[in-house]
Amino acid sequence: MDEFERAARMASAYLERVPDRPVWRPVPDRTWLTEQEMPDRGRPLARLLDDIGEFVLPHPMGNGHPRFFGWVNSPPSQAGVAVAPLAAAFNPSTAGGDQAGVLLERTAVRWLAELVGFPHPPGGGLLTSGASMATIVALSAARRRALPDVRENGLYGRAPLVMYLSEEGHSCLRKAAELLGLGSANLHVVPVDAAYRMDPAALRARIERDLADGARPFLVAASAGTVNTGAVDPLAEIAAVAREHGLWFHVDGAYGALAAVTGDPVFEGMAEADSLALDPHKWLGVPVDCGCVLFRDPALVRDTFSLVPPYLRDDEGDPLGWFSEYGIEQTRPFRALRVWATIAHRGRAGVVELVRRTTGLARTLAGMVEESGDFELMAPVTTSIVAFRYTPADLPGLPAAVQRRGRAFITGTRLGGLAALRACILHPETTEADLAILLDEIRLAAKEL
């Protein structure tokens, strides 16, 4: 047990020292990490902790630091870190059954639905590994509604199903379409407006053209916070188009859906979705892995996945069935403990404050960009992502140069054919001073290049 206490102290010391260390630095020697020989004999836990302290903890991804602005990766919540060893010690499979892990997941999913304002019928959601898996689950249910016999007869010999997403739609939608046999050729991309939001008029026109060509539209996927700019599609208008044509309305809210907790009207229409994917391990800070998918009609989802072998039948169990009947995973980890602890520790007011603080900092950074003479804002700021560019020169290696300097971490993308920088602000302890350091680091890295 001494090793357990030591591991807890190591984790605590690591978290305390994160702000004083470089945000990120390259691993100078990868030999230990990549070329170890498997030991013939087991080693004591104390020796393993020594190795972790020497070779692992000094080289993090960087997302725990207040000046980490890359991708959409938050620092871990304190409550989530504290309870993670307890979930590991419990080590259940939360596929189903009368046990604490399963019952607590019902509450965790309901709380997430309440935070984002999504109608939640009993059994209408489950935790997943992330939004990519949540999207596969959602699209599977949509495919089942369009083709009720797809489980028996597959997709062969049928008119292709067509789905729609915007130019800014996440790659997980294409992956899901390909994995489910829909084919990327039947994934039709809808133009965006000047604010990088899906154009509902263009969506309607494309659907009508496809119908005239004999295609079979079945789903439209809107974004509640894109990864490039944080844009929120006009959800209510897209929902109306989906209803008009009998399409499944899916919302990818992996990153941005949590911002609906503030009551921002930009999320109007999200509650009309047939399915909503969101990632507690993004803005909320639940330690990875933890995604979630919410549904309007849980019965349809159960019909899509339920396959209970005799040894797992539970005639005395919950009438909602097992979680494994609503998705792909059979053995499921105890994710709910980290979700429950994170939300319970912050409370609704704390979640609102986190969102308002980080979105406020994003608007502050946008103002600093606009007031500077050497940066240009490339998109409106809706959530907590700021897309901008360094105007004196187009330097493709600029994000990596900033990362190597170690004082800030930023990533790049392309918008409107131009190289762009994007800063995603999720850390509750980021300050305006950190934003100023970020811009200065970009300037200094540009000079180095």
Protein Blocks (a to p, Z undefined) as FASTA:
>chain_A
ZZmmmmmmmmmmmmmmmmmpcfbdcdfblklmmmcccdfbdcdfklmmmmmmmmmmmmcg
hlmpfklcghjdddddfklmmmmmmmmmnopafkbcjdfklmmmmmmmmmmmmmnopacd
ehiaccdfblklmmmmmmmmmmmmmmmmlmmnomnhiacddddddfkbcfklmmmmmmno
nopmlmccddddfkopacfklmmmmmmmmmmnopacfbdcddehifklopacdfklmmmm
mmmnopacdddfklmmmmmmnopaklgojlmpfbdcddfklmnopacdddddddfblmlm
mmmmgccdfklgcfkbcfkbpfklmcmblbdcdfklmmmmmmmmnommlmmmmmmmmmmm
mmmmmmmmmmpmkbccfbdcfblcccdddfkbccfklmmmmmmnopaccddddeehiacd
ddddfbfkbcfklmmmmmmmmmmmmmmZZ
